Amino acid sequence: MIMEIVFGTANKAKVDDVRKIIKDEHISVLSLAEVGTEPPVIAETGTTFEENALIKYNVLRPLVPKDKVLVTEDSGLEIDALNGKPGVYSRRWEAGGRELTDEEVLSKVLSELKEIKDRTARFVSVIVFGGAGIPRQTVRGELAGEILEKPDMNGFVQGFPYRALFYVPQAKRMLYEIHDLPLEERGGVVTHREKAWEAVLKSIGRNT
């Protein structure tokens, strides 16, 4: 029997990313469109990843069929020298909260870190999931790394601007280089999203 998991995001790149993570042939990851749900505009008013993931879950749960597991995620980058910014404000940390384009995100990060030596940072993924007999739960995954002084545009993907800046010393590779590699070729590094989804699948009795 196939377990259907609805990933509550309008970001196609994220859906594709998760489909690469899930290796269980008995699990199908569906987009909102695939279950006939028009992605609503959701006000992400939380101050933490956990709060925003829960806000998304509570809005989408009534719109997604009850017999399907719903997964919502909030993720972002925390830069130590910037006191954890951008954090939940990944695209809205400009004055006035204007949403930035991918290119503006790259420019903003490099401007804020100009002449700063400490470039340590971490990617965070927080997932809220439940439904189809599974109680609502929250899990979190993190990946430590560093911010480059200039972007590696070979890794630029629309919807994931920070990947062009994020270097993982443990793997000696950029984040974008890690995704398609087996664990033994990336120094055992597991990405933030992989860690969070592993926790989801463990909870529902599955493995990645």
Backbone as a ProteinNet text record, in pm:
[ID]
protein_1_A
[PRIMARY]
MIMEIVFGTANKAKVDDVRKIIKDEHISVLSLAEVGTEPPVIAETGTTFEENALIKYNVLRPLVPKDKVLVTEDSGLEIDALNGKPGVYSRRWEAGGRELTDEEVLSKVLSELKEIKDRTARFVSVIVFGGAGIPRQTVRGELAGEILEKPDMNGFVQGFPYRALFYVPQAKRMLYEIHDLPLEERGGVVTHREKAWEAVLKSIGRNT
[TERTIARY]
84.3	0	87.8	53.5	131	83.2	177.8	144.9	165.6	63.6	73.2	98.3	207.6	246.3	234	158	141.9	239.7	329.7	425.8	363.8	329.3	256.5	342.7	386.3	465.1	428.3	442	419.7	551.8	661.2	795.1	824.4	818.6	839.7	978.1	1078.3	1214.8	1223.4	1147.1	1147.6	1082	974	906.5	1000.8	1068.4	1163.7	1277.5	1322.3	1430.6	1391.7	1269.8	1224	1203.8	1158	1140.4	1273.6	1383.1	1515.5	1558.6	1511.2	1547.4	1476.1	1347.3	1266.2	1301.6	1347.9	1389	1296.1	1187.3	1091.2	987.6	982.5	889.6	743.5	722.7	585.9	538.1	618.8	580.6	577.1	468.7	453.6	443.3	533.2	530	453.7	345.5	257.6	266.5	249	239.8	95.5	74.6	-61.5	-147.8	-91.2	-167	-214.2	-133.6	-167.1	-282.2	-318.6	-436.2	-548.5	-533.5	-639.3	-649.5	-539.5	-539.3	-464.8	-532.8	-469.8	-390.1	-257.8	-177.8	-229.7	-277.2	-326.5	-211	-239.3	-140.2	-140.7	-26.6	-17.6	72.6	21.5	100.3	191.7	321.1	417.9	461.6	380.5	401.2	482.2	526.3	604.7	743.8	805	941.5	1043	993.8	1081.7	1037.7	1127	1092.5	976.7	978.9	873.4	737.3	730.9	603.7	550.8	638.1	592.1	549.1	621.8	582.7	445.1	417.9	287.9	176.9	205.7	107.3	66.6	164	135.8	51.2	86.7	14.5	-132.1	-154.9	-291.8	-378.1	-316.7	-391.7	-423.2	-326.5	-341	-415.8	-412.1	-471.6	-618.4	-702	-841.5	-856.1	-752.9	-759.9	-705.2	-640.4	-577.6	-659	-682.7	-760.3	-712.7	-807.6	-775.4	-699.7	-712.1	-646.3	-500.2	-450.9	-311.9	-233.9	-107.3	-19.2	16.8	5.2	45.7	177.6	270	399	415.1	444.2	477.4	615.1	685.7	823.6	849.8	933.5	992	1141.8	1215.3	1359.6	1429.2	1556.2	1631	1772.7	1839.9	1982	2001.5	2082.8	2120.7	2270.8	2306.9	2446.7	2491.6	2594.5	2636.5	2674.8	2752.7	2799.9	2686.8	2571.7	2455	2347.5	2391.1	2298.8	2183.1	2215	2114.5	2032.4	2055.1	1985.6	2041.3	1962.6	1824.5	1719.5	1752.7	1657.8	1526.7	1416.2	1284.4	1256.5	1342.5	1320.8	1410.5	1424.6	1516.7	1502.7	1381.1	1357.3	1297	1280.8	1209.4	1287.8	1422.7	1499.3	1550	1496.5	1519.1	1427.7	1467	1383.4	1244.1	1141.4	1005.1	949.6	1035.2	988.1	959.4	1013.6	992	1057.2	986.8	1041.5	1146.8	1263.7	1376	1374.9	1431.2	1452.3	1573.8	1594.9	1711.9	1840.9	1851	1971.7	1991.1	1883	1892.4	1932.9	1890.2	1929.7	2080.6	2140	2285.4	2356.5	2310.6	2371.7	2359.6	2244.2	2219.4	2313.8	2327.9	2415.2	2558.7	2609.2	2748.5	2773.6	2674.3	2686.8	2693.2	2606.6	2602.7	2731.5	2794.8	2914.2	3044.9	3036.8	3156.2	3257.3	3379.1	3492.2	3473.4	3374	3356.2	3424.1	3511.7	3589.3	3510	3428.9	3349.6	3232.9	3240.4	3136.4	3063.3	3070.5	3000.8	2850.1	2780.3	2635.4	2577.5	2445	2380.4	2248.8	2219.2	2088.1	1998.9	1874.1	1778.2	1652.8	1602.6	1474.7	1387.6	1270.7	1174.9	1049.1	1006.1	889.8	781.5	658.4	541.5	464	423.8	352.9	248.8	150.5	46.4	-66.5	-162.7	-277	-272.8	-382.1	-393.5	-360.5	-409.6	-387.6	-258.7	-177.6	-50.2	-69.1	-41	-57.3	39.5	-0.7	85.3	214.1	325.5	457.3	545.4	653.7	750	890.2	966.5	1105.4	1194	1324	1418.2	1548.5	1604	1733.3	1822.7	1954.6	2048.6	2172.3	2234.9	2360.3	2452.7	2569.4	2665.4	2752.8	2791.2	2877.5	2931.6	2975.8	3033.5	2980.8	2980.3	2935.9	3057.5	3054.5	3163.5	3170.7	3286.3	3300.5	3239	3221.9	3147.8	3078.1	2961.9	2881.6	2943.8	2918.3	2953.5	2827.6	2820	2696.7	2672.5	2768.9	2744.8	2636.4	2621.7	2523.8	2394.8	2381.5	2261.6	2140.7	2036.1	1910.4	1797.8	1708.4	1595.4	1518.3	1496.9	1426.2	1518.5	1648.1	1746.3	1871.2	1858.1	1973	2090.1	2061.6	2169.7	2263.8	2218.7	2306.3	2432	2424.7	2541	2644.3	2608.9	2697.9	2745.6	2680.9	2699.1	2799.1	2911.1	3018.3	3017.9	3034.6	3032.7	3173	3247.9	3386	3401.2	3307.5	3317.3	3320.6	3246.8	3242.2	3342.1	3398.6	3488	3419.9	3291.7	3212	3107.2	3053.2	2939.4	2814.7	2714.3	2589.9	2526.6	2528.3	2463.6	2532.4	2661.2	2734	2701.4	2651.1	2630.2	2506.1	2401.5	2270	2266.5	2338.6	2329.3	2439.5	2517.6	2627.1	2588	2639	2617.2	2692.8	2648.5	2708	2858.7	2908.2	3052	3136	3074.2	3148.2	3133.1	3056.7	3040.9	3075.5	3163.7	3211.3	3104.2	2999.8	2892.7	2799.8	2813.9	2730.3	2586.2	2493.8	2350.3	2293.5	2223.4	2173.2	2062.9	2035.1	1931.6	1796.4	1760.9	1631.8	1628.4	1738.5	1746.3	1727.9	1792.3	1779.3	1634	1569.6	1430.9	1339.8	1357.1	1273.4	1303.3	1428.3	1460.5	1380.5	1370.6	1294.6	1145.8	1094.5	954.1	930.4	1014.1	995.3	1015	1108	1127.1	1000.6	939.7	820.2	703.2	695.5	582.8	619.3	736.8	774.8	836.4	898.8	964.2	1110.3	1186.9	1327.5	1352.7	1452.2	1491.1	1574.2
-120.2	0	125.2	220.9	344.4	446	500.3	609.8	740.9	823.7	950.7	1063.9	1133.9	1247.4	1373.9	1468.7	1596.1	1696.3	1746.3	1846.7	1983.8	2052.2	2178.1	2296.7	2302.6	2415.9	2445.5	2572.5	2610.8	2613.4	2580	2583.1	2447.4	2442.3	2316.9	2259.5	2346.7	2299.4	2221.5	2264.1	2192.1	2054.9	2048.7	1920.4	1824.1	1872.2	1788.5	1743.9	1833	1802.8	1686.8	1691.2	1587.3	1454.2	1459.5	1334.8	1262.4	1338.3	1276.4	1213.8	1272	1221.9	1090.9	1084.7	967.5	851.5	743.2	627.5	507.1	529.3	422.3	419.8	310.8	301.4	296.1	278.6	272.7	408.9	512.9	648.2	736.7	810	903.9	1045.4	1132.7	1272.2	1354.2	1415.1	1490.9	1640.7	1718.8	1863.3	1900	2021.7	2067.4	2060.1	2097	2094.7	1953.8	1854.1	1716.2	1659.5	1727.6	1685.7	1789	1874	1970.1	2086.9	2117.7	2229.7	2348.5	2459.4	2582.2	2641.9	2660	2713.8	2850.3	2861.9	2991.5	3082.4	3209	3302.8	3287.8	3253	3229.4	3334.8	3404.7	3505.5	3435.8	3433.4	3368	3467.5	3476.8	3578.8	3529.3	3404.4	3349.4	3409	3397	3446.7	3332.5	3208.7	3092.2	3002.8	2913.6	2818.2	2729.2	2690.7	2605.1	2673	2799.3	2870.9	2882.1	2913.7	2929.1	2797.1	2689.3	2558	2518.3	2550.5	2518.7	2605	2731.8	2819.7	2763	2721.2	2663.8	2536.6	2454.1	2328.3	2355.3	2446.8	2474.5	2533.1	2610.9	2666.7	2558.7	2472.6	2375.4	2248.1	2212.3	2084.7	2070.1	2173	2157.9	2149.6	2187.6	2191.2	2065.3	1979.6	1858.3	1737.1	1639.4	1521	1456.9	1419	1366.9	1233.9	1161.2	1031.3	1041.8	1164.2	1185.6	1256.7	1218.7	1285.9	1422.8	1525.9	1659.8	1695.3	1745.7	1792.5	1939.7	2022.3	2161.9	2190	2279	2306	2454.9	2497	2629.7	2610.2	2672.9	2653	2783.4	2788.5	2909.8	2900.6	3011.2	3020.2	3108.3	3061.4	3140.6	3168.5	3296	3336.8	3389.4	3327.5	3360	3506.5	3561.9	3700.4	3801.3	3756.8	3845.1	3810.9	3749.2	3713.2	3624.6	3532.9	3438.3	3484.1	3605.2	3651.2	3577	3563.6	3611.1	3527.5	3402.4	3321.4	3303.3	3327.7	3310	3417.3	3519.1	3627.6	3612.4	3491.5	3460.9	3553.8	3591.4	3680	3813.8	3835.3	3955	4031.5	4026.4	4095.9	4232.3	4280.2	4417.2	4506.6	4632.8	4726.4	4732.3	4720.4	4723.7	4588	4484.4	4348.4	4314.1	4392.5	4362.1	4228.3	4147.7	4018.3	4035.7	3979	3994.1	3886.3	3920.9	3821.8	3736.7	3627.5	3543.3	3624	3705	3784.4	3886.7	3945.5	4043.2	3976.6	3852.7	3778.1	3763.4	3722	3704.6	3836.1	3942.8	4074	4119.1	4095.3	4135.9	4064.4	3932.6	3855.3	3905	3919.7	3960	4100.8	4187.7	4323.6	4324.5	4245.4	4239.8	4180.3	4089.9	4021.5	4082.7	4194.7	4258.1	4286.5	4235.6	4254.5	4183.6	4094.2	4014.6	3879.7	3842.3	3718.8	3594.2	3605.6	3490.4	3470.8	3364.1	3340.9	3208.9	3161.3	3037.2	3057	2951.7	2959.1	2818.7	2811.2	2680.4	2691.7	2588.2	2576	2498.9	2542	2478.9	2440.6	2321.8	2277.9	2227.2	2287.2	2242.3	2195.4	2075.6	2014.9	1986.1	2020.4	1979.1	1882.7	1769.3	1670.7	1596.3	1539.5	1462.3	1431.7	1353.9	1314.4	1168.2	1115	973.6	883.8	925.5	845.9	876.1	967.4	1003.6	1135.1	1137.2	1261.5	1369.3	1493	1604.2	1607.4	1623.8	1625.4	1730	1767.4	1864	1805.7	1816.9	1769.6	1879	1869.3	1973.2	1910.3	1967.1	1923.8	2044	2029.5	2139.9	2091.9	2184.2	2156.2	2275.8	2253.1	2360.4	2383.5	2509.8	2542.2	2683.5	2736.8	2870.7	2944.7	3077.9	3162	3207.8	3184.9	3227.7	3379.5	3430.3	3574.3	3619.8	3527.9	3557.8	3430.6	3443.6	3324.7	3237.7	3109	3011.2	2992.3	3064	3065	2933.3	2843.8	2709.4	2638.1	2679.8	2616.6	2694.1	2801.5	2884.1	2812.9	2798.2	2737.9	2831.7	2862.7	2948.9	2888.3	2969.5	2922.9	2883.5	2864.2	2825.8	2914.5	3046.3	3134.7	3110.8	3069.9	3054.5	2938.6	2844.3	2731.6	2777.1	2889.5	2940.4	3003	3017	3079.1	2983.4	2869.2	2784.6	2671.3	2679	2579.5	2491.8	2360	2264.9	2209	2260.2	2216.8	2066.3	2005.2	1862.2	1779.4	1824.8	1752.9	1808.1	1927.3	1997.8	2024	2055.7	2080.8	2188	2244.5	2333.6	2251	2314.7	2244	2188.5	2267.6	2221.5	2097.8	2077.5	1962.1	1834.1	1851.1	1738.5	1657.1	1722.5	1658.9	1529.8	1524.8	1407.6	1304.9	1326.2	1234.3	1133.5	1009.3	913.4	958.9	912.6	957.6	938.8	827.4	799.8	898.8	968.9	1066.8	1209.3	1226.5	1360	1362.5	1272.2	1271.4	1241.2	1169.3	1134.8	1249.1	1361	1478.3	1452.7	1481	1471.1	1612.8	1653.8	1790.9	1813.2	1939.8	1977.8	1920.3	1928.6	1876.1	1723.7	1658.8	1513	1467.8	1538.9	1503.2	1515.7	1623.4	1644	1537.3	1506.5	1405.6	1265.3	1238.1	1109.4	1093.1	1202.6	1198.2	1174.3	1235.1	1214.4	1067.5	1013.5	876.8	774.9	805	717.7	715.4	832.1	843	765.4	762.4	692.1	548	503.8	363.9	332.9	434.9	415.5	457.7	425.1	465	536.6	628.5	695.5	600.4
0	0	0	-85.4	-95.9	7	85.9	176.8	102.5	99.7	29.5	128.4	104.4	187.4	104	151.8	82.2	143.2	60.4	106.4	82.5	189.2	180.8	145.4	20.3	-26.4	-171	-208.8	-347.4	-424.1	-353.4	-412.4	-478	-611.1	-683.7	-657.1	-642.8	-618.2	-487.7	-386.3	-259.5	-273.1	-348.8	-370.8	-441.7	-545.4	-618.8	-528.9	-441.6	-348	-256.8	-204.8	-112.5	-184.8	-306.6	-382.9	-403	-408.8	-419.7	-287.3	-177.5	-44.6	-13.4	-47.8	-15.8	-108.7	-50.7	-130	-110.3	-41.1	-13.6	-125.3	-200.5	-312.9	-269.3	-138.4	-86.8	-36.2	-60.5	-21.1	-144.8	-159.9	-270.5	-213.8	-257.3	-212.6	-315.5	-271.9	-359.9	-330.9	-434.3	-416.7	-383.2	-340.7	-312.8	-438.4	-551.9	-677	-710.8	-676.7	-710.6	-627.9	-520.9	-443.7	-457	-557.8	-588.1	-492.8	-424.3	-330	-388.5	-401.7	-448.3	-331.9	-348	-237.3	-192.5	-69.6	-21.9	19.1	28.4	82.2	233.6	290.4	434.4	497.5	595.1	665.8	766	734.5	822.4	929.4	1033	1136.4	1255.2	1250.6	1361.2	1368.2	1484.5	1502.8	1507.6	1495.8	1492	1376.4	1335.2	1229.6	1275	1402.7	1456.7	1447	1482.9	1479.3	1336.7	1242.5	1104.2	1042.2	1072.3	1019.3	1071.2	1197.7	1257	1198.1	1173.3	1110.4	974.3	896.3	764	778.2	874.7	895.2	929.9	1021.2	1065.5	954.2	865	751.8	648.5	621	512.8	552.1	680.4	719.9	676.6	691.5	647.5	495.5	421.2	275.7	209.5	288.9	236.8	281.4	192.1	229.3	360.1	445.9	578.9	575	463	456	411.5	400.9	359.6	469.6	483	577.9	520	601	559.1	625.7	545.4	596.2	559.3	657.7	629.7	687.3	622.2	662.5	664.4	756.9	749.7	763.2	675	676	646.5	677.6	650.7	701.1	690	723.4	845.8	938.4	1055.7	1047.9	1045.6	1036.2	1171.9	1227.2	1364.6	1381.7	1290.3	1303.6	1292.6	1241	1227.3	1329.4	1440.1	1548.3	1501.5	1411.8	1365.8	1247.3	1198.7	1078.8	957	851.5	834.6	908	946	1021.2	946.4	1014.9	951.8	846.8	842.6	747.2	625	576.2	466.6	346.9	314.1	200.5	242.1	372	416.7	522.2	513	617.3	572.4	460.8	417.3	501.6	522.1	596.7	534.5	618.3	569	534.6	539.4	516.3	371.3	276.6	135.6	101.3	21.6	-16.2	-124.4	-101.4	-193.3	-301.4	-415.9	-521	-483.9	-555.8	-530.9	-541.8	-644.8	-666.1	-554.8	-507.3	-399	-267.6	-248.5	-128.6	-123.8	-235.5	-240.7	-210.5	-270.6	-250.5	-105.6	-45.8	92.7	188.6	173.3	262.5	252.9	131.7	113.5	165.7	151.4	202.5	355	419.3	565.4	623.8	547.8	598.6	549.2	481.5	426.7	537.5	519.2	612.2	745.7	755.6	877.3	857.9	951.4	937.4	977	1081.7	1125.3	1029.3	950.5	850.6	875.7	1001.2	1035.5	1031.8	990.3	975.4	979	979.5	974	898.5	822.2	761.9	858.7	870.7	960.9	883	910.2	854.3	968.5	985.7	1087.1	1015.4	1049.2	986	1089.3	1054.1	1130.4	1040.9	1095.4	1014	1096.1	1026.9	1093.3	997.1	1045.3	964.3	927.9	876.1	839.1	957.7	1075.6	1195.5	1269	1216.5	1278.6	1354.4	1485	1561.3	1514	1525.8	1482.3	1563.2	1492.7	1555.3	1488.5	1558.6	1505.9	1514.7	1405.9	1404.9	1346	1373.2	1330.8	1281.7	1175.1	1124.8	1101.7	1126.2	1107.1	1031.5	957.8	888.8	904.9	966.6	990.5	867.3	847.6	734.3	744.9	631.1	625.8	502.9	511.3	399.8	319.6	188.7	101.6	92.1	48.9	29.6	-101.5	-194.6	-316.8	-363.1	-425.4	-458.5	-565.7	-553.7	-656	-740.2	-851	-929.9	-1003	-1000	-1055.4	-974.4	-850.2	-763.2	-748.4	-824.7	-811.8	-870.6	-789.4	-832.9	-790.6	-883	-848.2	-730.3	-629.1	-510.6	-397.2	-427.9	-326.1	-337.3	-322.7	-344.5	-250.6	-127.4	-30.5	-62.1	-143.5	-177.6	-250.4	-318.9	-391.5	-298.3	-171.7	-73.4	35.7	47.9	166.2	140.5	211.5	200.3	325.1	305.2	416.5	437.2	535.7	556.8	578.6	650	678.3	549.8	450.2	322.7	222.1	253.2	161.9	28.3	37.3	-81.5	-52.7	-160.7	-149.2	-119.7	-59.2	-29.7	-157.4	-264.5	-387.7	-446.5	-415	-466.1	-388.3	-267.3	-177	-211.3	-254.6	-265	-344.8	-455.8	-542.9	-518.1	-411.6	-381.9	-274.9	-284.5	-175.5	-50.8	65.8	192.4	198.1	142.9	152.3	72.9	-21.5	-101.1	-48.6	57.4	114.7	262.3	302	439.5	541.2	498.3	591.6	624	553.8	581.4	538.9	629.3	602.4	608.9	507	502.6	605.9	630	726.5	688.1	558.8	515.7	523.2	487.9	498.9	643.3	737.4	878.7	925.1	885.8	926.9	866.9	739.1	675.8	728.1	763.4	826	955.3	1032	1157	1129.7	1023	985.6	951.9	864	817.9	931.6	1022.2	1138.1	1223.4	1239	1322.1	1262.9	1129.3	1067.2	1029.4	1079.4	1060.1	926	865.5	735	744.6	640.6	633.4	501.9	503.7	379.6	296.3
[MASK]
++++++++++++++++++++++++++++++++++++++++++++++++++++++++++++++++++++++++++++++++++++++++++++++++++++++++++++++++++++++++++++++++++++++++++++++++++++++++++++++++++++++++++++++++++++++++++++++++++++++++++++++++

